[in-house]
Amino acid sequence: MEEPAPPPQGVPPAAATDEAVLAELFLTERLGLVRLAYLLVGDQETAEDVVQDAFTALHRRWSRLSDHDRVLPYLRASVVNGCRMIHRRRSIMSRFTGDRQTPSRSAEAATLLGETRREVSAAVRALPRRQREAVVLRYYLGLSEAEIAETMGISRGTVKSTVFRALKALTVKLEGKR
């Protein structure tokens, strides 16, 4: 059996292990987090930037985290908060420019997205921020109410009522298009 490679010179063994854990976490969770961010901001490049920022912040704070088993919820919350910051910036920009900055899609991406999926996607993006976040976390990421509550920093009861209101609004909006 092969022995693991020693850490690079000047890097303590524990730090090398931490780097390996972070690298593995990045490889396994990045795509799901980019999807989450994309659903919240509607723009691939911005979504990738938000996720990269979340991993960078995690790397900086790694030694100060008390429970390394809770890293994924920490990352999700970081991505959701990053998306909130993007929406705040866009809102401020629209106040000064007078127009709403809407992320554009490539022709290829728009073609690949079916009409129904585009309608649902647009309806979800039109929801208020908290409802949009709760729906994305619940139905696109498949998180439980407890995980959503932890990610968003709200109670489980608030998650239930928020998702209920969001689904009601989506039903009204999508039924009106038929």
Contacts in CASP RR format, 6 or more apart in sequence:
PFRMAT RR
TARGET T0000
AUTHOR 0000-0000-0000
METHOD contacts of the structure
MODEL  1
MEEPAPPPQGVPPAAATDEAVLAELFLTERLGLVRLAYLLVGDQETAEDV
VQDAFTALHRRWSRLSDHDRVLPYLRASVVNGCRMIHRRRSIMSRFTGDR
QTPSRSAEAATLLGETRREVSAAVRALPRRQREAVVLRYYLGLSEAEIAE
TMGISRGTVKSTVFRALKALTVKLEGKR
6 13 0 8 1.000
7 13 0 8 1.000
7 15 0 8 1.000
7 16 0 8 1.000
8 16 0 8 1.000
11 19 0 8 1.000
18 62 0 8 1.000
18 63 0 8 1.000
21 68 0 8 1.000
22 55 0 8 1.000
22 58 0 8 1.000
22 59 0 8 1.000
22 62 0 8 1.000
25 71 0 8 1.000
25 72 0 8 1.000
25 75 0 8 1.000
26 55 0 8 1.000
29 72 0 8 1.000
29 75 0 8 1.000
30 51 0 8 1.000
30 55 0 8 1.000
32 141 0 8 1.000
33 51 0 8 1.000
33 54 0 8 1.000
33 75 0 8 1.000
33 76 0 8 1.000
33 79 0 8 1.000
34 44 0 8 1.000
34 47 0 8 1.000
34 48 0 8 1.000
34 51 0 8 1.000
35 47 0 8 1.000
35 140 0 8 1.000
35 141 0 8 1.000
36 76 0 8 1.000
36 79 0 8 1.000
36 80 0 8 1.000
36 136 0 8 1.000
36 137 0 8 1.000
36 140 0 8 1.000
36 141 0 8 1.000
37 46 0 8 1.000
37 47 0 8 1.000
37 48 0 8 1.000
37 50 0 8 1.000
37 51 0 8 1.000
37 79 0 8 1.000
37 82 0 8 1.000
37 83 0 8 1.000
38 44 0 8 1.000
38 47 0 8 1.000
39 121 0 8 1.000
39 124 0 8 1.000
39 136 0 8 1.000
39 140 0 8 1.000
40 47 0 8 1.000
40 80 0 8 1.000
40 83 0 8 1.000
40 132 0 8 1.000
40 133 0 8 1.000
40 136 0 8 1.000
41 47 0 8 1.000
41 50 0 8 1.000
41 83 0 8 1.000
41 86 0 8 1.000
41 87 0 8 1.000
41 103 0 8 1.000
42 103 0 8 1.000
42 125 0 8 1.000
43 103 0 8 1.000
44 109 0 8 1.000
46 86 0 8 1.000
46 103 0 8 1.000
50 79 0 8 1.000
50 82 0 8 1.000
50 83 0 8 1.000
50 86 0 8 1.000
51 79 0 8 1.000
53 78 0 8 1.000
53 82 0 8 1.000
54 75 0 8 1.000
54 78 0 8 1.000
54 79 0 8 1.000
54 82 0 8 1.000
55 75 0 8 1.000
57 78 0 8 1.000
58 71 0 8 1.000
58 74 0 8 1.000
58 75 0 8 1.000
58 78 0 8 1.000
62 68 0 8 1.000
65 71 0 8 1.000
65 74 0 8 1.000
73 147 0 8 1.000
73 150 0 8 1.000
73 151 0 8 1.000
76 137 0 8 1.000
76 141 0 8 1.000
76 143 0 8 1.000
76 147 0 8 1.000
76 151 0 8 1.000
77 150 0 8 1.000
77 151 0 8 1.000
77 152 0 8 1.000
77 153 0 8 1.000
80 133 0 8 1.000
80 137 0 8 1.000
80 151 0 8 1.000
80 152 0 8 1.000
83 133 0 8 1.000
84 129 0 8 1.000
87 129 0 8 1.000
90 100 0 8 1.000
90 101 0 8 1.000
93 101 0 8 1.000
94 100 0 8 1.000
94 101 0 8 1.000
105 113 0 8 1.000
110 118 0 8 1.000
113 121 0 8 1.000
119 174 0 8 1.000
119 177 0 8 1.000
120 170 0 8 1.000
120 174 0 8 1.000
123 170 0 8 1.000
123 173 0 8 1.000
123 174 0 8 1.000
124 132 0 8 1.000
124 135 0 8 1.000
124 136 0 8 1.000
124 170 0 8 1.000
125 132 0 8 1.000
126 173 0 8 1.000
127 135 0 8 1.000
127 166 0 8 1.000
127 169 0 8 1.000
127 170 0 8 1.000
130 152 0 8 1.000
130 154 0 8 1.000
130 162 0 8 1.000
131 162 0 8 1.000
131 163 0 8 1.000
131 165 0 8 1.000
131 166 0 8 1.000
131 169 0 8 1.000
132 166 0 8 1.000
133 152 0 8 1.000
134 148 0 8 1.000
134 152 0 8 1.000
134 159 0 8 1.000
134 162 0 8 1.000
134 163 0 8 1.000
134 166 0 8 1.000
135 163 0 8 1.000
135 166 0 8 1.000
135 167 0 8 1.000
135 170 0 8 1.000
137 143 0 8 1.000
137 147 0 8 1.000
137 148 0 8 1.000
137 151 0 8 1.000
137 152 0 8 1.000
138 145 0 8 1.000
138 148 0 8 1.000
138 159 0 8 1.000
138 163 0 8 1.000
143 151 0 8 1.000
145 156 0 8 1.000
145 157 0 8 1.000
145 159 0 8 1.000
145 160 0 8 1.000
146 156 0 8 1.000
148 159 0 8 1.000
149 155 0 8 1.000
149 156 0 8 1.000
149 157 0 8 1.000
149 158 0 8 1.000
149 159 0 8 1.000
152 159 0 8 1.000
154 162 0 8 1.000
END
